[in-house]
Amino acid sequence: MKNINKETVSDLLCDAHDIRNALRFTQGNLLNKPKDNEGTETTIGDCLDNIIDTLEGIAITNHTTHTL
């Protein structure tokens, strides 16, 4: 487990937003592609949105150091 603080969560959020924005403007819009080749309907964008939502929840509800 790694201890993370608000600054780390903020950095992770910025990275996730940057990745989502970069993928949005790729040829073929990779955000809308399936996350795997197993027939899932879940997209890469869905996964990134989940990561971002989770990190935002951590940033909002926690003002101290946490362990992930």
Order of alpha helices (4+ residues) and beta strands (2+ residues): beta-alpha-alpha-beta
